[in-house]
Amino acid sequence: MGRAQDMLEKAMQNIKELSNNADFSDRCNDGLSRLDAQKDKFFFQSLAGLPSANKLFKATEKMIADPSDNNMNEIETFIQEIDDKADAPGTVLT
């Protein structure tokens, strides 16, 4: 598994942990399903996805330390960024 995939896995593990919080469980589960659809794409098999995965991981660590709407919004922003980048034309290198 590539470094980006490893980092994404750690972030997803944190989000799974956060889904136990009733205030955020629906949003966490939605984010997990979106990330699950992206994790095996080339974007995360190369180093291209590492910066996004790292930002998401740091945001999840922040959310674990301080569960709040602002921190959850940050996680959702990074998930959207990952969706956009992983599916963008030119993401797959040949």
N, C-alpha and C positions, 0 to 999 in steps of 0.2 A: 504494500500500500504506500502511496506517495505521501510526502510530508503534508501537503494540502489536505489530502483525505484524512490523515491522522488528526490534524488540527480540527477539521470539520467534525470528525467523530467525537472529539473531546467536547466541542461546543454542543453537539447534539445530546451528548450524555448530560451535560449541565441543564439543557432545556428539558430533558426528561425528568430530571430532579425537580426543576421549577414547576413542572406540570402538576405536581402534588399540591401546589398552592391553589386553593379553590378560586381565588381572585383572578388567576392568570391561566388556569388549566386549558380553557378553550383556545386561547391565543397561542399557547405553547404547543398544543397538539396540532393546530393548523400550521404553525411554523415547522414542526417536525415533519409533517407530511410533504411540505414544499421542499424542504432540504433533502428528504429521502429521495425525491424525484431527481435531484441534481447531483447527488454525491458520487455517482459512478461515471459522470460525464468526463470527457477529456480535460475540461477546465480544472478539475480537482486531481486528475492523474498526473498532471504536470505541475510545475511551480507557479503557473499562471494564477491559480486559485488561492495560493498561500496568503497573500495580503488580505483578501476578503475573509478567508477562514480565520485568520488571526484576529481581525477586527471583531468578528462575531464571537470568537472565544472570549476575548477581553470583555465584551459587552455582557456575556453570560456570567462571567465571574463577578462583574460589577452588580448584576441583578441578584446574584446569590447573596452578596454582602448587603445589598439594600434593595429589597423588592419594592418597586414603585412603578407607576404608570410611565414615568419618563424613561426609566431604564428599559421597560418592556417595549416602549416605542422605538428606542434605539435598536434593540434586537430586531424588531420587525423591519426597520429601515435597512439593516444589513442583510436580512433575508431577501428583501426586495432587490437590493443591489446584486446579490448572488444570482437570483432568478434572471435579472437583466443581463448580467455578464456571461453567465453560463450558456445562455441561449442566443447570445449576440452573434451576428455573422462575423466570421473571421476568428472566432474563439478557437476553433479546431485547427491546429497547425498541421500542415501536410509536408 
